[in-house]
Amino acid sequence: MRRSEKLLAFTLATCAMTAGLVAGSVPSSFAEQQALPAKEPCRFAKTAVEECASTDPTASVAVINTGNTSRCRFENVVDWGDGSVDVYRTGGRESDAVIPLGSHTYKSSGVHKISHKGQVLSGSHCSFNPSEYTFTHGS
């Protein structure tokens, strides 16, 4: 990647940091974590697993800004997988940062496929990487 190139990447993050903690122990595998749904909301961003389970019906999406994207503008489209779609417009940042977009509260339990797509609205050497996530909400 050229030094002047900027990158805004998207992907799903883990559940809240405490999501896997049960009686002071950390699950040894993702499968074990899924067997113990978190009580905290699932937070989706970059650099982690693409699936999350929680008893909390709320999921959130954030973007990871990598490098200086201060001259970039983005349009983010989040399809929450239950018929709801939200559009967020964001500006870049001068350095690496996590930029919260929004959250959604599901009305019914189940497995929801979240799609995060978008486009670069302005700026040179800016990029956008779409992602898909799986949120399982149950009691």
C-alpha positions in Angstrom: 0.0 0.0 0.0 1.4 3.4 -0.9 2.1 5.7 1.9 -0.5 8.2 0.7 -3.2 5.6 0.4 -5.8 5.6 3.1 -7.9 2.7 4.3 -11.2 2.5 6.1 -11.9 -1.2 6.9 -15.0 -2.8 8.3 -15.5 -6.2 9.9 -17.2 -7.7 12.9 -15.9 -7.5 16.4 -16.4 -9.7 19.4 -19.1 -9.4 21.9 -18.3 -7.0 24.7 -15.0 -7.7 26.4 -16.8 -9.3 29.3 -19.1 -11.3 27.1 -17.1 -14.6 27.4 -16.5 -14.3 31.1 -18.5 -16.7 33.2 -17.7 -17.2 36.9 -14.3 -15.7 36.3 -13.3 -18.1 33.4 -12.6 -17.3 29.8 -14.1 -19.8 27.3 -11.3 -21.8 25.5 -13.0 -21.7 22.1 -15.4 -19.7 20.1 -17.9 -22.6 20.2 -17.8 -22.5 24.0 -18.3 -18.8 24.0 -21.4 -19.3 21.8 -22.7 -21.8 24.3 -22.6 -19.1 26.9 -24.5 -16.1 25.4 -23.4 -12.7 26.7 -25.6 -10.5 28.6 -23.9 -7.4 27.1 -24.8 -6.1 23.6 -22.7 -7.4 20.7 -20.4 -4.7 19.3 -19.4 -5.1 15.6 -16.2 -3.5 14.4 -12.9 -4.6 12.9 -10.3 -7.2 14.1 -12.3 -10.0 15.7 -14.8 -12.8 15.1 -17.6 -12.4 12.7 -20.2 -14.0 14.9 -21.6 -13.0 18.3 -24.4 -14.3 20.6 -26.0 -12.4 23.3 -29.1 -12.4 25.5 -29.2 -8.6 25.0 -31.2 -7.8 21.9 -29.0 -4.8 20.9 -26.1 -5.0 18.4 -23.9 -2.1 17.3 -21.6 -1.4 14.4 -18.5 0.6 14.3 -15.8 1.2 11.7 -12.1 1.2 12.1 -10.2 4.1 10.6 -6.7 3.1 9.5 -4.2 5.9 8.8 -5.0 9.4 7.9 -8.4 9.5 6.1 -9.2 13.1 7.2 -10.0 14.1 3.6 -12.3 11.2 3.0 -16.1 11.0 3.4 -18.0 7.7 3.5 -21.6 6.5 3.3 -22.2 3.4 5.4 -25.3 1.2 4.8 -26.1 -1.3 7.5 -28.8 -3.9 6.8 -29.6 -5.3 10.2 -31.1 -8.5 8.7 -34.7 -8.0 10.0 -35.9 -5.6 7.4 -34.3 -2.5 9.0 -31.7 -0.6 7.1 -29.8 2.5 8.4 -27.5 4.8 6.4 -24.7 6.7 8.2 -22.3 9.3 6.7 -18.9 9.6 8.3 -15.8 11.6 7.8 -12.3 10.2 8.1 -9.9 10.8 10.9 -6.2 11.9 11.1 -5.1 8.7 12.7 -6.3 5.2 13.6 -9.7 5.4 15.4 -12.8 3.4 16.1 -15.8 5.3 14.8 -19.2 4.2 16.2 -22.0 4.2 13.6 -25.1 3.1 15.4 -27.0 0.3 17.1 -30.1 -1.7 16.6 -32.5 -3.5 19.0 -34.1 -6.6 17.7 -37.7 -7.3 18.4 -37.5 -11.1 18.1 -34.9 -13.7 19.0 -33.1 -15.6 16.4 -30.1 -15.5 14.0 -29.7 -12.2 12.2 -27.3 -11.6 9.2 -26.0 -8.1 9.3 -24.6 -6.6 6.1 -22.4 -3.5 6.2 -21.8 -2.0 2.8 -21.0 1.5 1.6 -19.0 3.7 -0.6 -16.5 6.5 -0.7 -18.3 9.8 -1.2 -15.2 12.0 -1.6 -11.5 12.0 -1.1 -8.5 10.5 -3.0 -6.8 7.3 -2.1 -9.8 6.3 0.1 -11.2 2.8 0.3 -14.2 0.9 1.8 -14.3 -2.8 2.7 -17.8 -4.3 3.2 -18.5 -6.9 5.8 -21.1 -9.4 6.9 -21.8 -10.5 10.4 -24.0 -13.0 12.3 -25.8 -11.9 15.4 -27.6 -14.5 17.5 -30.1 -13.2 20.0 -31.7 -15.5 22.4 -32.9 -15.6 26.0 
